[in-house]
Amino acid sequence: MAALARWCVRNRLVAVLLWILAFAGVAAGAAAAGSAYSNDYATPGTESSRATELLNEGFPRLSGDSDTVVWHTTQGGVKAADVEQAMTRTLDDIQDLPGVATVTSPYEGAGAGQVSGDGRTAYATVTFDDRVEEIDQAEAQKVVDTAKAAETDALQVELGGRAIGLTESEGGHTAEAVGVIVAAVVLFLAFGSLAASLLPIATALVSVGTAYAGTVLLGHVMTVADFAPMLGMLIGLGVGIDYALFIVTRHRRGLKRGLSVTEAAVGAVATTGRAVVFAGATVCIALLGMLILRLNFLNGVAIAASLTVILTVAASVTLLPALLSLIGTRALSRRERRHLDEHGPEPELPTGLAARWSAFVERHPKKLGAVALVVMTLLALPTLGLRLGTSDEGNNPATTTTRQAYDLLADGFGPGVNGPLTLVTKVDGADDKLALDQLDTTLRDTEGVAAVTPATYDTDGDTAYVTVVPESSPQSEQTSDLVDRLRTDVLPQAETGTSLDLHVGGVTAGYDDFADVIIGKLPLFVGVVIGLGCLLLLLAFRSIGIPLKAAAMNVAAVASAFGVVVAIFQWGWGSELLGLGSAGPIEPFLPVIMVSVLFGLSMDYQVFLVSRMYEEWLETGDNRRAVRVGLAETSRVINSAAVIMISVFLAFVLSGDRVIAMFGIALASAVALDAFVLRTLLVPALMHMLGGANWWLPRWLDRRLPRISIEPPECRATADAAENIGAEEASRATIPGQRADGADLVTDDELNEELVELVKERRQDVRDTPG
């Protein structure tokens, strides 16, 4: 690491230019190639997946995305002459738009059932040529504009569907801008130097920008969800700014000790930079753990997010030292530079609130630990009610056209029309067709079914589908119960004595299958992620207790963060106020992604906190002192990093995207609890109570484990002498047998006595004051 940092410092312009070229080249490639995202929730082997395959094979014209145009009259009815003429003309115009395959009008025979019972609401089905992932936003926007042109004071026109949802996505980057601005303010308050506060921002923006463009290109070679770039940016900005903050803080400490700019930058990367690499590796391992689920949808998310973390780490240990060397001593504030010139190098001792808090925790570990445990438990309780499922357009903000179309359909036709189920089967002969005709009656009598359409056959007559409209909305538990009832009771009886093999598809069925697959593999996934994280900590800290406590703390952070998510998004506590729409279930892929990300981020603070404790433990063998010093010397930078990360994550609530907002709130909650409750309260309290057992490792295991060092320990004796007794006394004390002036020779015993006296004279601080 030191050699790499030294090269970057000596060739700083080259290092900066290489990063700029990499960013420009990847961005240009992404702009030329365009995006190719795909929200493919297909779970091969499930019933809904098979239903989709049969439907696409037998009815290829239905494979495109299906959306709706809904209109409602406040006076008269939708079949009034003026309304019918206006909407027929509008639907004809939509039919002629590029990308539109078919339009089914309620004024024609095939759409006769698309008029509500009171005659005031009607809808038309618009089927595009392509799936939503391949539809250009401009094509969807033309459909919206054409339909909206028919609106009058007495005629309300709204549109719903996934393609229409593309037109409601936020066009700008308000969330990212707000997060970056808040982070810059926090950094400036922490450093007092504009140059130093801008470096972490610049480093993160370059690396995240490169990763964002790389994710766009990645979408052309594998399945990448449309929220993956935003998720990567959310993670990248958070960890990128934090990693750079840790290194800049160590660099500034070196400058205050009197090191040159080059020595301080190289030393920061050689020490804290190694901890950054280790922390980044744990995040990547946690993210790549999603690969064991073997779901294409999650594979792309895992690789895209890992790419972002890798590039942020690389920029932190290469681009950042180059930039530090460019700004020179301006990494310190003017006041700090003036003080350094007037008084010379002085130690940066942990004082103030950090030192007092560290001592306070040491005095009251049991009480404070109990308080922290109660807080985490209360916040985690809502997680017990977590319900995975599909959030639909009824969860969109009330002002959007998709939400208003959803509400009009629900009011006019019942909530189930927003998410019908599709029963698909192969047909072989007259007996099968007769059974399908009889199925119509059976389905109408089934609990939870509002309406059933007659069977529709393909041109060859060997594939058919039946549409079932539930009484409840797509996200309702009653709809999921209906899917189970059809699969386990109704359809098996209807298939008896025939060759029919009916498969239940549709939005709710697909999400339920996706959730079932994830839940089935979740224990293995969590076990692998926890196991690998514990193994890394075992190698780094050579302790059984440290990895076990880290695993428990990570589980606590994840559970409490999910409790917050459930309260806001599933229970609806403040969701409308935040512009996130109404309450609904949690997306089924969220737990897996959040467990990966949160375990990785939680490990970051564990590494930075415990590595300083471990260093002190190795030097003194005093657990109380090690915990006190480690907490006092790292809590301020950890808290600053947490404030930055929380600000960045919460800013993504402004994205207007429900899924991204879930990620933002979950990550912000987890980081806040991790930094301010777990790492600065519960972890040190537990370590004080456990004493020397924190660092216990069986001798036989110690002999067999390879030795790695996260952050090379600095020699405290040398550092204390250099910082506290001045350069002349330090040189005199560190040259055995000779004083700086070359006058009197001294013995080793005399030298040791002198060192003891010099150390006694230095200023008392938290390292020496017992809690």
C-alpha positions in Angstrom: 0.0 0.0 0.0 2.8 2.4 0.9 4.5 1.8 -2.5 1.2 2.4 -4.4 0.5 5.6 -2.4 4.1 6.8 -3.0 3.8 6.3 -6.7 0.5 8.2 -6.8 1.9 11.1 -4.9 5.1 11.3 -7.0 3.0 11.0 -10.2 0.0 12.9 -9.0 -0.9 14.5 -12.3 -0.7 11.1 -14.1 -2.9 9.5 -11.4 -5.5 12.2 -11.7 -5.4 12.1 -15.5 -5.9 8.3 -15.6 -9.0 8.5 -13.4 -10.4 11.4 -15.6 -9.8 9.3 -18.7 -11.4 6.2 -17.2 -14.4 8.2 -16.2 -14.7 9.9 -19.6 -14.2 6.7 -21.6 -16.7 4.6 -19.7 -19.3 7.5 -19.7 -18.9 7.9 -23.4 -19.3 4.2 -24.0 -22.5 4.2 -21.8 -23.9 7.2 -23.7 -23.3 5.5 -27.0 -24.7 2.1 -26.0 -27.7 3.3 -24.1 -29.4 1.5 -21.2 -30.8 -2.0 -21.3 -32.2 -2.6 -17.8 -34.5 -5.5 -17.1 -36.7 -6.0 -14.1 -37.0 -9.7 -14.8 -38.4 -11.3 -11.7 -38.7 -14.7 -13.4 -38.0 -17.6 -11.2 -37.5 -20.6 -13.4 -39.4 -23.7 -12.4 -42.2 -21.8 -10.6 -45.8 -22.0 -11.7 -46.1 -18.3 -12.6 -42.9 -18.5 -14.8 -44.4 -21.5 -16.7 -47.7 -19.6 -17.2 -45.7 -16.7 -18.7 -43.8 -19.0 -21.0 -47.0 -20.6 -22.3 -48.7 -17.3 -22.8 -45.8 -15.9 -24.8 -45.6 -19.0 -26.9 -49.3 -19.2 -27.7 -50.1 -15.5 -27.8 -47.0 -13.5 -28.9 -49.0 -10.3 -29.4 -49.8 -10.3 -25.7 -46.1 -10.5 -24.7 -45.8 -6.7 -24.9 -46.5 -4.5 -21.9 -50.2 -3.9 -21.3 -51.3 -0.6 -20.0 -54.7 1.2 -19.5 -56.3 4.5 -20.4 -59.1 5.2 -17.9 -61.7 8.0 -18.3 -64.4 9.1 -15.9 -67.3 11.6 -16.4 -68.7 13.8 -13.8 -71.8 14.6 -15.9 -73.7 12.1 -18.0 -72.0 8.8 -18.9 -69.1 7.5 -20.8 -71.5 6.3 -23.6 -72.7 9.9 -24.2 -72.2 10.8 -27.9 -69.7 13.6 -27.3 -67.6 11.4 -24.9 -67.7 8.4 -27.1 -66.7 10.4 -30.2 -63.8 12.1 -28.3 -62.4 9.0 -26.8 -62.8 6.9 -29.9 -60.8 9.5 -31.8 -58.2 9.5 -29.1 -57.9 5.7 -29.0 -57.5 5.7 -32.8 -54.7 8.2 -32.5 -53.0 6.1 -29.8 -53.3 3.0 -32.1 -51.3 4.8 -34.8 -48.5 5.8 -32.4 -45.1 4.0 -32.8 -44.6 1.1 -30.5 -48.3 0.5 -29.9 -49.5 -3.0 -31.0 -53.2 -3.0 -30.2 -55.8 -0.9 -28.4 -59.0 -2.6 -27.1 -61.8 -0.1 -26.8 -64.9 -0.5 -24.6 -66.9 0.8 -27.5 -66.2 -2.4 -29.5 -67.4 -6.0 -28.9 -64.2 -7.3 -27.4 -64.2 -4.6 -24.7 -67.9 -4.6 -23.8 -67.1 -5.4 -20.2 -64.8 -2.4 -19.8 -67.6 0.0 -18.8 -68.4 0.3 -15.1 -71.9 -0.6 -13.7 -72.8 3.1 -13.1 -71.7 4.0 -16.7 -69.4 6.8 -15.5 -66.0 5.0 -15.9 -64.5 3.1 -18.7 -61.0 1.9 -19.7 -59.2 0.8 -22.8 -56.3 -1.6 -22.9 -53.1 -0.4 -24.7 -50.7 -3.2 -25.6 -47.2 -2.2 -26.7 -45.0 -4.1 -29.1 -42.3 -4.7 -26.5 -41.9 -5.5 -22.9 -41.6 -2.6 -20.5 -37.8 -3.0 -20.3 -37.5 -2.3 -24.0 -40.0 0.5 -24.3 -38.6 3.9 -24.9 -39.8 6.5 -22.5 -40.6 8.9 -25.3 -43.0 6.4 -26.8 -44.8 6.0 -23.5 -44.9 9.8 -23.1 -46.6 10.2 -26.5 -49.4 7.9 -25.4 -49.8 9.9 -22.2 -49.9 13.2 -24.1 -52.3 11.9 -26.7 -54.7 10.6 -24.0 -54.5 13.7 -21.8 -55.4 15.9 -24.8 -59.0 14.6 -24.6 -59.5 15.9 -21.0 -62.1 18.5 -20.3 -63.7 19.9 -17.2 -66.3 17.1 -17.3 -64.0 14.3 -18.5 -61.1 13.1 -16.5 -58.5 10.9 -18.3 -55.8 9.0 -16.5 -53.3 6.3 -17.5 -51.9 3.3 -15.6 -49.4 0.5 -16.2 -45.7 -0.1 -16.0 -44.8 1.7 -19.3 -46.8 4.7 -18.2 -44.8 4.6 -15.0 -41.7 5.3 -17.0 -43.0 8.8 -17.6 -43.3 9.5 -13.9 -39.6 8.8 -13.0 -37.7 11.8 -11.7 -35.7 13.3 -14.5 -33.1 15.1 -12.5 -30.6 14.2 -9.8 -32.0 16.2 -6.9 -31.4 13.4 -4.4 -27.8 13.0 -5.3 -27.2 16.8 -5.3 -28.8 17.3 -1.9 -26.8 14.4 -0.4 -23.5 15.7 -1.7 -24.2 19.3 -0.5 -25.0 18.1 3.0 -21.9 15.9 3.0 -19.8 18.8 2.0 -21.2 21.0 4.8 -20.5 18.3 7.4 -16.9 17.8 6.1 -16.3 21.5 6.2 -17.5 21.7 9.8 -15.3 18.7 10.7 -12.1 19.9 8.9 -12.4 23.7 8.8 -10.7 23.5 5.4 -12.6 23.9 2.1 -9.9 22.1 0.2 -9.9 19.1 2.6 -13.7 18.9 2.6 -14.0 18.9 -1.2 -11.5 16.0 -1.7 -13.7 13.2 -0.3 -16.6 14.6 -2.5 -14.5 14.7 -5.6 -13.1 11.2 -5.0 -16.5 9.8 -4.5 -18.1 11.5 -7.5 -15.4 10.3 -9.9 -15.5 6.7 -8.7 -19.3 6.6 -8.4 -19.7 8.3 -11.8 -17.4 5.7 -13.4 -19.3 2.9 -11.7 -22.7 4.3 -12.8 -21.6 4.3 -16.4 -20.1 0.9 -16.0 -23.5 -0.4 -14.7 -25.2 0.9 -17.8 -22.8 -1.1 -19.9 -23.2 -4.1 -17.7 -26.9 -4.2 -18.5 -26.1 -5.2 -22.1 -24.4 -8.4 -21.0 -26.5 -9.6 -18.1 -29.8 -8.9 -16.3 -29.6 -5.6 -14.4 -32.6 -4.1 -12.6 -33.5 -0.5 -13.4 -32.9 0.5 -9.8 -29.4 -1.0 -9.7 -27.6 2.2 -10.9 -29.4 4.3 -8.3 -28.7 1.7 -5.6 -25.0 1.6 -6.6 -24.9 5.4 -6.5 -26.5 5.4 -3.1 -24.0 2.9 -1.7 -21.1 4.4 -3.5 -21.6 8.0 -2.4 -22.0 6.9 1.2 -19.0 4.6 1.5 -16.9 6.6 -0.9 -17.2 9.8 1.1 -16.7 7.9 4.3 -13.6 6.0 3.1 -12.0 9.2 1.9 -12.9 10.9 5.2 -11.0 8.3 7.2 -7.9 8.7 5.0 -8.0 12.5 5.0 -8.4 12.5 8.8 -5.3 10.3 9.2 -3.4 12.5 6.7 -4.3 15.6 8.7 -3.2 14.0 11.9 0.2 13.3 10.2 0.6 16.9 9.2 -0.1 18.0 12.7 2.6 15.7 13.9 5.1 17.5 11.7 5.3 15.1 8.8 5.7 16.4 5.3 2.8 16.3 2.9 4.2 13.3 1.1 5.0 11.4 4.3 1.5 12.1 5.7 -0.3 11.0 2.6 1.7 7.8 2.2 1.4 7.0 5.9 -2.4 7.6 5.8 -2.8 5.2 2.9 -0.4 2.6 4.3 -2.4 2.5 7.6 -6.0 3.7 7.3 -6.0 2.8 3.6 -5.5 -0.8 4.4 -8.5 -0.7 6.8 -10.4 0.9 3.9 -9.5 -2.0 1.6 -10.5 -4.5 4.2 -13.8 -2.8 4.9 -14.5 -2.5 1.2 -13.8 -6.2 0.8 -16.3 -7.1 3.5 -19.0 -5.0 1.7 -18.2 -6.8 -1.6 -18.3 -10.2 0.0 -21.7 -9.4 1.6 -23.0 -8.2 -1.7 -21.7 -11.1 -3.8 -23.3 -13.4 -1.3 -26.5 -12.8 -3.4 -25.0 -14.9 -6.1 -25.6 -18.1 -4.1 -29.4 -17.5 -4.6 -28.9 -18.1 -8.4 -31.5 -15.5 -9.4 -30.5 -13.5 -12.5 -32.4 -10.5 -11.2 -30.2 -10.3 -8.0 -27.0 -11.3 -9.8 -27.0 -8.1 -11.7 -27.7 -6.0 -8.6 -24.9 -7.7 -6.7 -22.3 -7.3 -9.4 -23.3 -3.7 -10.1 -23.1 -2.7 -6.5 -19.8 -4.5 -5.9 -18.3 -2.8 -8.9 -19.2 0.6 -7.3 -17.6 -0.4 -4.0 -14.5 -1.7 -5.7 -14.0 1.6 -7.7 -14.6 3.8 -4.6 -12.0 1.8 -2.7 -9.6 2.1 -5.6 -10.1 5.8 -5.9 -9.6 6.2 -2.1 -6.1 4.7 -2.2 -4.9 6.1 -5.5 -6.8 9.2 -6.6 -7.1 10.6 -3.1 -3.4 10.6 -2.1 -2.6 12.3 -5.5 -5.2 15.0 -4.7 -3.8 15.4 -1.1 -0.4 16.0 -2.5 -1.8 18.6 -4.9 -3.4 20.7 -2.1 -0.4 20.4 0.2 -0.8 21.8 3.7 -4.2 23.3 2.8 -5.6 20.0 4.1 -5.4 21.9 7.4 -7.4 25.0 8.1 -5.7 28.4 8.3 -5.9 28.4 12.1 -4.3 24.9 12.2 -1.5 25.9 9.8 -0.8 29.1 11.8 -0.8 27.1 15.1 1.6 24.6 13.6 4.0 27.3 12.4 4.0 29.1 15.8 4.0 26.1 18.2 5.4 23.3 16.1 4.1 19.7 16.0 1.8 18.8 18.8 -0.2 15.6 19.6 -3.8 15.3 18.6 -5.2 13.8 21.8 -8.7 12.6 22.3 -10.4 15.3 24.5 -13.7 16.8 25.0 -17.0 15.0 24.5 -15.4 11.9 23.0 -13.0 11.4 25.9 -15.8 12.0 28.5 -18.2 9.7 26.8 -15.6 6.9 26.6 -14.9 7.2 30.3 -18.7 7.4 31.1 -19.3 4.1 29.2 -16.4 2.5 31.1 -18.0 3.5 34.4 -21.6 2.4 33.6 -21.3 -0.5 31.1 -24.3 -2.6 32.4 -26.8 0.3 32.6 -25.8 1.7 29.2 -25.7 -1.7 27.6 -29.2 -2.4 28.8 -30.6 0.9 27.5 -29.0 0.2 24.1 -30.5 -3.3 24.0 -34.0 -2.0 24.9 -33.8 0.6 22.1 -32.7 -1.9 19.5 -35.4 -4.4 20.6 -38.2 -1.9 20.4 -37.2 -0.8 16.9 -36.9 -4.4 15.8 -40.4 -5.5 16.9 -42.2 -4.4 13.7 -40.0 -6.7 11.8 -42.0 -9.6 13.2 -44.9 -8.3 11.0 -42.9 -8.1 7.8 -45.0 -9.0 4.8 -43.4 -9.5 1.5 -45.4 -8.9 -1.6 -46.0 -6.6 -4.6 -46.6 -2.9 -4.1 -48.8 -1.7 -6.9 -49.8 1.6 -8.4 -52.1 2.1 -5.4 -48.9 2.8 -3.4 -47.9 5.7 -5.8 -48.2 9.3 -4.6 -51.8 10.5 -4.9 -50.9 13.2 -7.5 -49.5 10.8 -10.2 -51.7 9.7 -13.1 -50.9 6.0 -12.4 -52.3 6.3 -8.9 -55.4 8.2 -10.1 -56.0 5.6 -12.8 -55.7 2.9 -10.2 -58.2 4.6 -8.0 -60.7 5.1 -10.8 -60.5 1.5 -11.8 -60.9 0.3 -8.2 -63.9 2.5 -7.6 -65.6 1.6 -10.9 -64.8 -2.1 -11.3 -63.4 -3.2 -7.9 -59.7 -3.3 -6.8 -59.0 -6.7 -8.4 -59.2 -5.3 -11.9 -55.8 -3.6 -11.3 -54.1 -7.1 -11.1 -56.0 -9.9 -12.7 -54.8 -13.5 -12.5 -54.2 -15.5 -15.7 -54.8 -19.2 -15.9 -52.9 -20.7 -18.8 -52.8 -24.3 -20.1 -52.1 -26.5 -23.0 -55.3 -27.9 -24.6 -55.6 -31.4 -26.2 -58.9 -32.3 -27.7 -62.6 -31.7 -27.1 -62.6 -33.0 -23.6 -60.1 -30.4 -22.5 -62.2 -27.6 -24.1 -65.3 -28.9 -22.4 -63.5 -28.9 -19.0 -62.4 -25.3 -19.6 -66.0 -24.2 -20.4 -67.1 -25.9 -17.1 -64.3 -24.2 -15.2 -65.9 -20.9 -15.8 -68.8 -21.8 -13.5 -66.5 -23.3 -10.9 -64.3 -20.2 -10.8 -67.3 -17.8 -10.4 -68.3 -19.7 -7.3 -64.8 -19.6 -5.8 -64.3 -17.4 -2.7 -62.4 -14.2 -3.6 -63.3 -14.2 -7.3 -65.1 -11.1 -8.7 -65.3 -12.0 -12.4 -64.1 -14.5 -14.9 -63.6 -14.2 -18.7 -64.4 -17.1 -21.1 -61.4 -19.1 -22.3 -59.4 -17.6 -25.1 -57.6 -20.0 -27.6 -54.7 -19.4 -29.8 -54.9 -19.8 -33.6 -54.0 -23.5 -33.4 -56.4 -24.1 -30.6 -53.8 -25.9 -28.4 -53.2 -23.2 -25.8 -55.8 -21.3 -23.9 -56.0 -18.8 -21.1 -58.7 -17.6 -18.6 -58.6 -14.2 -16.9 -59.7 -14.2 -13.2 -60.4 -10.9 -11.6 -60.0 -11.1 -7.7 -62.2 -9.2 -5.3 -59.2 -7.7 -3.7 -56.2 -5.6 -4.8 -53.0 -7.2 -6.2 -51.1 -6.4 -3.0 -53.8 -7.7 -0.7 -53.2 -10.9 1.4 -56.7 -12.0 0.2 -55.4 -12.1 -3.4 -52.4 -14.2 -2.3 -54.8 -16.5 -0.5 -56.8 -16.8 -3.7 -53.7 -17.8 -5.6 -53.0 -20.6 -3.1 -56.7 -21.7 -3.1 -56.7 -22.0 -6.9 -53.4 -23.9 -7.0 -54.2 -26.4 -4.2 -57.9 -26.9 -4.3 -59.9 -25.6 -7.3 -57.7 -26.3 -10.3 -56.5 -29.8 -9.3 -60.2 -30.8 -9.1 -60.9 -29.3 -12.5 -58.0 -31.1 -14.1 -59.2 -34.5 -12.9 -59.9 -36.8 -15.9 -58.3 -34.4 -18.4 -54.9 -33.6 -19.8 -55.2 -30.0 -18.6 -52.3 -28.5 -16.6 -53.4 -25.1 -15.5 -50.8 -22.6 -14.3 -51.7 -19.5 -12.4 -49.8 -16.4 -13.5 -50.3 -12.7 -13.1 -48.6 -10.0 -11.0 -49.5 -11.3 -7.6 -48.7 -14.9 -8.5 -45.3 -13.9 -9.9 -44.4 -11.9 -6.8 -45.6 -14.6 -4.4 -43.4 -17.2 -6.3 -40.5 -14.8 -6.2 -40.9 -14.2 -2.5 -41.2 -18.0 -1.8 -38.0 -18.7 -3.6 -36.1 -16.0 -1.8 -37.5 -16.9 1.6 -36.5 -20.6 1.0 -32.9 -19.6 0.3 -32.6 -16.8 2.8 -31.3 -18.9 5.7 -28.4 -20.2 3.6 -27.7 -16.7 2.3 -27.6 -15.1 5.7 -25.5 -18.0 7.1 -22.9 -17.6 4.3 -22.7 -13.8 4.7 -22.3 -14.0 8.5 -19.8 -16.9 8.2 -17.5 -15.1 5.8 -17.7 -11.9 7.7 -16.8 -13.7 11.0 -13.9 -15.5 9.3 -12.4 -12.2 8.1 -12.7 -10.7 11.6 -11.3 -13.8 13.1 -8.2 -13.5 10.9 -7.9 -9.8 11.5 -8.3 -9.7 15.3 -7.4 -13.2 16.3 -10.3 -13.5 18.7 -13.4 -15.6 19.0 -15.5 -13.0 20.8 -15.0 -10.1 18.4 -16.5 -11.9 15.3 -19.4 -13.3 17.4 -20.3 -9.9 18.8 -20.0 -8.3 15.3 -22.4 -10.9 13.9 -24.9 -10.2 16.7 -24.6 -6.5 16.3 -25.1 -6.8 12.5 -28.2 -8.9 13.0 -29.5 -6.3 15.5 -28.8 -3.4 13.0 -30.6 -5.2 10.2 -33.6 -6.2 12.3 -34.0 -2.7 13.7 -33.7 -1.1 10.2 -36.3 -3.4 8.9 -38.5 -2.4 11.8 -38.3 1.2 10.7 -39.1 0.2 7.1 -42.1 -1.8 8.1 -43.5 1.0 10.2 -43.1 3.6 7.4 -43.9 1.6 4.3 -46.1 -1.3 5.4 -47.9 0.4 8.3 -47.9 3.7 6.5 -46.5 5.8 9.4 -45.7 9.1 7.6 -45.4 7.5 4.1 -47.9 9.9 2.5 -46.3 12.8 4.4 -42.9 11.9 2.9 -44.4 11.7 -0.6 -44.0 7.9 -0.7 -47.6 6.9 -1.4 -49.8 4.8 0.7 -48.9 1.8 2.9 -48.3 -1.6 1.2 -46.2 -4.7 1.5 -42.4 -4.8 1.3 -40.8 -5.8 -2.1 -39.6 -9.4 -1.9 -36.1 -8.7 -3.1 -35.5 -6.0 -0.5 -34.5 -8.3 2.4 -31.8 -10.0 0.4 -30.3 -6.8 -0.9 -30.6 -5.0 2.4 -29.0 -7.8 4.4 -26.0 -7.7 2.0 -25.6 -4.0 2.1 -26.2 -3.6 5.8 -23.9 -6.4 6.8 -21.2 -4.8 4.7 -21.7 -1.3 6.0 -22.0 -2.5 9.6 -18.7 -4.2 9.3 -17.0 -1.0 8.3 -17.6 0.7 11.6 -16.7 -2.5 13.4 -13.3 -2.6 11.6 -12.4 1.0 12.3 -13.5 0.9 15.9 -12.0 -2.5 17.0 -8.8 -2.1 15.0 -7.8 0.8 17.2 -8.8 -1.2 20.3 -6.8 -4.1 19.1 -3.8 -2.0 18.5 -4.0 -0.7 22.1 -4.6 -4.2 23.4 -1.5 -5.6 21.7 0.6 -2.7 23.2 -0.7 -2.7 26.8 -2.6 -5.9 27.4 -5.2 -3.8 29.3 -8.7 -4.4 28.0 -10.3 -1.5 29.9 -7.7 0.9 28.5 -7.9 -0.6 25.0 -11.7 -0.1 24.9 -11.5 3.3 26.4 -8.8 4.6 24.0 -10.3 2.9 20.9 -13.7 4.5 21.6 -12.3 7.9 22.4 -10.0 8.1 19.4 -12.4 6.8 16.8 -15.9 7.8 17.9 -15.6 11.4 16.5 -14.6 10.3 13.0 -17.1 7.4 13.1 -19.9 9.8 14.1 -18.9 12.3 11.4 -18.9 9.5 8.8 -22.3 8.3 10.0 -23.8 11.8 9.7 -22.5 12.0 6.2 -23.8 8.6 5.2 -27.2 9.2 6.8 -27.5 12.5 5.0 -26.7 10.9 1.6 -29.1 8.0 2.2 -32.0 10.1 3.4 -31.6 12.4 0.4 -32.6 9.5 -1.9 -36.1 9.7 -0.4 -36.4 12.7 -2.8 -35.9 10.4 -5.8 -39.7 9.8 -5.9 -39.0 6.1 -6.4 -40.6 3.9 -3.7 -38.0 1.1 -3.9 -35.0 3.6 -3.8 -36.7 5.4 -0.9 -37.0 2.0 0.9 -33.3 1.5 0.5 -32.5 5.0 1.6 -34.5 4.9 4.8 -33.4 1.4 5.6 -29.7 2.2 5.1 -30.0 5.6 7.0 -31.7 3.9 9.9 -29.2 1.1 10.1 -26.2 3.4 9.9 -27.7 5.7 12.6 -28.4 2.9 15.0 -25.0 1.2 14.2 -22.9 4.3 14.8 -24.8 6.0 17.7 -26.2 3.0 19.6 -24.2 -0.1 18.7 -20.6 1.0 18.1 -20.4 3.9 20.5 -22.6 2.3 23.3 -23.5 -1.4 23.2 -20.2 -2.7 21.7 -17.9 -0.9 24.2 -20.2 -1.7 27.1 -20.1 -5.4 26.2 -16.4 -5.3 25.8 -15.9 -3.7 29.2 -18.1 -6.4 30.8 -16.3 -9.3 29.0 -12.8 -8.0 29.9 -9.9 -10.0 28.6 -12.2 -12.7 27.2 -12.8 -10.3 24.2 -9.4 -11.3 22.9 -9.4 -15.0 23.7 -8.3 -17.4 21.0 -7.4 -21.1 21.5 -3.7 -21.7 21.1 -4.1 -24.5 18.6 -6.2 -22.2 16.4 -3.8 -19.3 16.8 -1.0 -21.5 15.5 -2.9 -22.5 12.4 -4.5 -19.2 11.4 -2.6 -17.0 8.9 -1.6 -13.6 10.2 -2.9 -10.5 8.6 -2.8 -6.9 9.7 -5.6 -4.5 8.9 -3.8 -1.4 10.1 -0.1 -1.6 11.1 0.2 -0.3 14.6 2.2 2.8 15.2 4.9 2.8 17.9 3.3 4.7 20.8 6.5 5.3 22.6 8.2 6.9 19.6 5.0 8.9 18.7 4.6 10.2 22.3 8.2 11.3 22.5 8.1 13.0 19.1 4.8 14.7 19.9 5.3 15.7 23.5 9.0 16.4 24.3 10.1 18.1 21.2 12.4 17.2 18.3 15.6 17.8 20.3 14.6 15.7 23.3 13.2 13.0 21.0 16.5 12.6 19.2 18.4 12.7 22.4 16.1 10.0 23.9 16.2 7.7 21.0 19.9 7.4 20.3 21.3 4.9 22.7 24.4 6.0 24.6 24.7 9.5 23.1 23.0 12.9 23.6 22.1 15.1 20.7 25.0 17.5 21.4 27.4 14.5 21.6 28.6 15.5 25.1 27.9 12.9 27.8 27.5 9.3 27.1 24.8 7.5 29.1 24.1 3.9 29.9 21.0 2.0 28.9 19.6 2.2 32.5 20.1 6.0 32.6 18.3 6.2 29.2 15.4 4.2 30.4 15.1 6.3 33.5 15.1 9.4 31.4 12.4 8.1 29.1 10.2 7.3 32.0 10.6 10.9 33.3 9.9 12.3 29.9 6.7 10.2 29.5 5.5 11.3 32.9 5.9 14.9 31.9 3.7 14.7 28.9 0.1 15.9 29.2 -2.4 13.5 30.8 -5.2 12.3 28.5 -7.9 9.6 28.2 -5.3 7.0 27.6 -4.0 7.4 31.2 -7.1 8.5 33.1 -9.1 5.6 34.3 -12.9 5.6 33.7 
